[in-house]
Amino acid sequence: MVQVTRTPAPCLPTGAAPPGHPTLRWVEECLGKGAEVRMVRPLAGGGAHANHALLVESRSGSAHHLVLRRWTCREPDPARRPHGTEFSPEREIAALALLAGCEIPTPALVAADPAGAYCDVPALLITLLGGHPPRPSSDDLAEYLIQLAAALLPVHALNGASTMPPYVPHNRLDDRPAPRHALHPGLWERAYEVASRPAPEAPVRFIHRDYHADNTLWSFGKLTGVVDWSDTSSGPIAIDIARMRRGLALRYGPPAADRFLATFDQVSGGYPHDPYWDVRDLLDLLPEDEDRVMDEAHVPLYEDYLSRLLADC
């Protein structure tokens, strides 16, 4: 049974501190009387979360491999929450419930403390998926892209999209600065012009919203899971395509982004993609928040990608 509690909680200290004794006691209680946490190991990634792999032994001696997922900050003012006004444990709880019927491996919810009544901050206890972050060689890239594209099909086909918060861009376009280290500011001015156009009409589907390679797991060249469903939304599938393309362009260059789009077109049986969504997604890296700055080393790479996108707009 999922345990849910509801009282306010503070922000997690900077540095993603390991879970304290009260939090670990809560984990043990969720697994039943006599359960003990035997191992706590930090997991990489998750800037808005602190993720720790846990090994919990039940009273009967059974081993449970879990992930404790804690929100680094639960801002009481919705307008100030990271990644949009709906960023919350409740959102991920709802997403995982719908994903239970998906053929793609995703974490299962074991217990939840969305308001941090028992843990130091809001937290979810979920199953640990096997695998590691992707490390494809250039020779493996084609098969890698096929699996990344194919994994989206059952996700987008899930029923219940209307129960998820609607897609809202992180950048509202109220202010339109170029990156601090922009080499070609005019490119960004044109990007803002494109993003200001009415969005292309598209059916609303269940979408991951932050679908990039580091949110996937792999073992022996096979995709073993998709994780981090805290931004799940109802919106056009183009958002997931654009987010993956942006990450591939940064890591492997724009040709890899184009190969992914061509691959998705093939595995989906035909997909007309509007570059508007790629431009809109790229501008999400420039939220209207002075505390967030695009990495200087990434600016030339993104400008190369952006120039190619604008040529098709």
C-alpha positions in Angstrom: 0.0 0.0 0.0 1.3 3.5 -0.9 1.7 5.7 2.2 0.9 9.4 1.5 1.3 12.2 4.0 0.5 15.9 3.7 2.2 18.6 5.8 4.7 21.3 4.8 8.5 20.6 4.4 11.6 22.7 4.0 14.3 22.7 1.3 17.0 20.1 1.2 20.4 21.5 2.2 22.7 22.4 -0.7 24.9 19.5 -1.8 22.2 16.8 -1.7 23.1 15.5 1.7 22.5 11.8 2.3 19.1 10.8 3.9 19.1 11.2 7.7 18.0 8.6 10.3 14.3 9.7 10.4 14.1 9.3 6.6 15.7 5.9 6.7 13.4 4.8 9.5 10.4 5.8 7.3 11.8 3.6 4.6 12.1 0.7 6.9 8.6 1.2 8.2 7.3 1.2 4.6 8.9 -2.3 4.1 7.4 -3.7 7.2 8.3 -4.5 10.8 11.9 -5.7 11.1 13.1 -4.3 7.8 16.6 -2.7 7.8 18.4 -0.4 5.4 21.7 -2.2 4.6 23.2 0.2 2.0 22.8 3.8 0.9 24.5 4.9 -2.4 24.2 8.3 -4.1 23.1 8.2 -7.7 24.4 10.6 -10.3 22.3 13.3 -11.9 19.0 14.7 -10.7 19.7 18.4 -10.2 16.2 19.1 -8.8 16.3 15.8 -6.8 18.7 13.9 -4.6 18.5 10.3 -5.6 20.0 7.4 -3.5 20.0 3.7 -4.2 19.0 1.7 -1.2 19.4 -2.0 -0.3 16.7 -2.8 2.3 16.5 -6.3 3.9 13.1 -7.4 5.1 12.5 -9.3 8.3 12.3 -12.5 6.2 15.7 -11.8 4.7 14.4 -10.7 1.3 16.5 -8.0 -0.4 14.7 -4.9 -1.9 16.6 -2.7 -4.3 15.0 0.7 -4.2 15.6 4.4 -5.0 14.9 7.2 -2.5 14.0 10.2 -4.5 13.9 13.5 -2.6 12.9 16.9 -3.8 15.8 19.3 -3.3 13.4 22.1 -2.6 9.6 22.2 -2.2 8.9 25.9 -2.7 5.6 26.8 -1.1 5.0 29.5 -3.7 4.0 27.7 -6.9 5.3 30.6 -9.1 8.8 30.1 -7.7 9.1 26.3 -8.1 11.8 25.1 -10.5 10.7 23.7 -13.9 7.2 25.3 -13.7 4.3 25.7 -11.4 3.3 22.0 -11.3 6.7 20.7 -10.2 5.7 18.4 -7.3 5.9 14.9 -6.0 2.2 14.5 -6.6 2.8 15.0 -10.3 5.3 12.1 -10.4 3.1 9.9 -8.3 0.3 10.4 -10.8 2.6 9.7 -13.7 4.0 6.5 -12.2 0.5 5.2 -11.6 -0.3 5.6 -15.3 3.0 4.2 -16.4 2.3 1.0 -14.5 0.5 -0.2 -17.6 3.3 0.8 -20.0 5.4 -1.9 -21.7 8.5 0.3 -21.3 10.3 -0.5 -18.0 9.7 2.4 -15.6 10.0 2.7 -11.8 7.1 1.5 -9.7 6.0 3.5 -6.7 6.5 1.8 -3.3 5.7 4.6 -0.9 5.4 8.4 -0.9 5.8 11.2 1.6 5.0 14.1 -0.8 4.9 16.8 1.9 7.9 15.6 3.9 6.0 14.7 7.1 8.3 11.8 7.9 11.3 12.5 5.7 13.6 15.6 5.7 11.9 16.8 2.5 9.2 15.5 0.1 10.2 12.0 -1.0 9.2 9.0 -3.1 10.4 5.5 -2.6 10.5 3.7 -6.0 11.9 0.5 -7.4 15.5 0.5 -8.7 15.8 -0.4 -12.4 18.8 -2.3 -13.7 21.2 -0.7 -16.1 23.5 2.3 -16.5 23.5 5.6 -18.3 24.1 5.2 -22.1 27.6 5.0 -23.4 27.2 4.2 -27.1 30.2 4.3 -29.5 29.8 5.9 -32.9 29.4 2.3 -34.3 26.4 1.7 -32.0 24.7 5.0 -32.5 22.2 3.8 -35.1 20.8 1.0 -32.9 20.9 3.3 -29.9 18.7 5.9 -31.7 16.2 3.2 -32.8 15.6 2.1 -29.2 15.4 5.7 -28.0 12.8 6.4 -30.7 10.8 3.2 -30.2 10.6 3.7 -26.4 8.4 6.8 -27.0 5.7 5.0 -28.9 4.0 3.2 -25.9 4.5 6.2 -23.7 2.6 8.5 -26.1 -0.1 5.9 -26.5 -0.9 5.8 -22.8 -4.4 6.7 -21.8 -4.9 9.3 -19.1 -2.9 12.2 -20.6 -5.7 14.6 -19.6 -5.1 13.9 -15.9 -1.5 15.3 -16.2 -0.7 19.1 -16.1 -0.6 20.7 -19.5 2.8 21.4 -21.1 4.0 24.9 -20.3 7.3 26.2 -21.7 9.9 27.1 -19.0 10.7 30.4 -20.8 7.6 32.6 -21.1 9.3 35.0 -23.6 8.6 38.0 -21.3 12.3 38.8 -21.5 14.4 37.9 -24.5 18.1 38.0 -23.8 20.7 36.1 -25.7 23.0 33.8 -23.7 25.6 35.8 -21.7 28.4 34.3 -23.9 26.6 34.4 -27.3 28.8 34.7 -30.3 25.9 35.5 -32.6 23.2 37.4 -30.7 21.2 37.8 -33.9 20.5 34.1 -34.0 18.8 34.3 -30.6 16.7 37.3 -31.7 15.5 35.3 -34.7 14.8 32.3 -32.4 12.6 34.5 -30.2 10.7 35.7 -33.2 10.0 32.1 -34.3 9.0 31.1 -30.8 6.6 34.0 -30.6 4.5 32.6 -33.4 1.4 30.6 -32.6 2.3 27.0 -31.7 1.5 24.4 -34.5 -1.7 22.5 -33.7 -1.0 19.0 -32.4 -3.0 16.3 -30.5 -2.5 16.2 -26.8 -0.7 13.1 -25.6 1.0 11.7 -22.4 4.6 13.0 -22.7 7.8 12.6 -20.6 8.6 16.3 -21.1 12.3 15.8 -20.2 13.2 12.9 -22.5 16.9 12.9 -23.0 19.6 10.2 -23.0 20.6 10.6 -19.4 17.1 9.7 -18.3 17.4 6.3 -19.9 19.1 3.1 -18.6 21.0 0.5 -20.6 22.5 -3.0 -20.3 24.5 -4.8 -23.0 23.3 -2.4 -25.6 19.6 -2.8 -24.7 17.4 -0.1 -23.2 16.3 -1.3 -19.7 14.3 1.7 -18.5 13.2 5.3 -18.6 13.4 7.4 -15.4 12.7 10.8 -14.0 9.0 11.4 -14.6 8.6 14.5 -12.5 7.9 16.8 -15.5 5.4 14.5 -17.1 2.7 16.5 -18.9 -0.1 16.4 -21.4 1.1 18.0 -24.6 2.3 17.5 -28.2 4.7 14.6 -28.7 7.0 17.1 -30.5 8.2 18.2 -27.0 9.8 14.8 -26.4 11.3 14.7 -29.9 12.7 18.2 -29.5 14.2 17.6 -26.1 16.0 14.4 -27.2 17.2 16.2 -30.4 18.7 19.0 -28.3 20.6 16.6 -26.1 21.9 14.6 -29.0 23.0 17.8 -30.9 25.0 18.8 -27.8 26.6 15.4 -27.3 27.1 14.1 -30.8 26.5 17.1 -33.1 23.4 18.2 -35.1 23.6 15.3 -37.6 22.8 12.9 -34.7 19.7 15.0 -33.9 18.6 14.7 -37.5 19.2 11.0 -37.5 17.0 10.6 -34.4 14.2 12.5 -36.1 14.5 10.3 -39.2 14.5 7.2 -37.0 11.4 8.3 -35.1 9.7 9.0 -38.4 10.4 5.4 -39.5 9.5 3.6 -36.3 6.3 5.6 -35.8 5.1 5.0 -39.4 5.4 8.7 -40.4 5.8 11.8 -38.3 5.7 15.4 -39.5 7.9 17.5 -37.2 7.8 21.3 -37.1 11.2 22.9 -36.2 9.2 25.4 -34.2 9.3 22.9 -31.3 13.1 22.6 -31.5 13.5 26.3 -31.3 11.0 26.6 -28.4 12.8 23.8 -26.5 16.2 25.4 -27.0 15.0 28.7 -25.6 13.9 26.8 -22.4 17.7 26.8 -21.6 17.3 30.6 -21.2 14.6 30.9 -18.5 13.8 34.3 -17.2 15.9 33.7 -14.1 19.3 35.5 -13.6 20.5 32.6 -11.5 20.6 30.2 -14.5 23.2 30.7 -17.2 24.0 28.6 -20.3 27.4 26.9 -20.0 29.9 29.0 -21.9 31.4 26.0 -23.5 28.0 24.9 -24.9 27.1 28.2 -26.6 29.0 27.6 -29.9 27.5 24.1 -30.1 24.0 25.3 -29.5 24.4 28.2 -31.9 25.5 25.8 -34.6 22.3 23.7 -34.0 20.1 26.8 -33.8 21.4 28.1 -37.1 20.4 24.8 -38.8 16.9 24.9 -37.1 16.3 28.5 -38.2 17.2 27.6 -41.8 14.1 25.4 -41.8 11.7 27.8 -40.2 
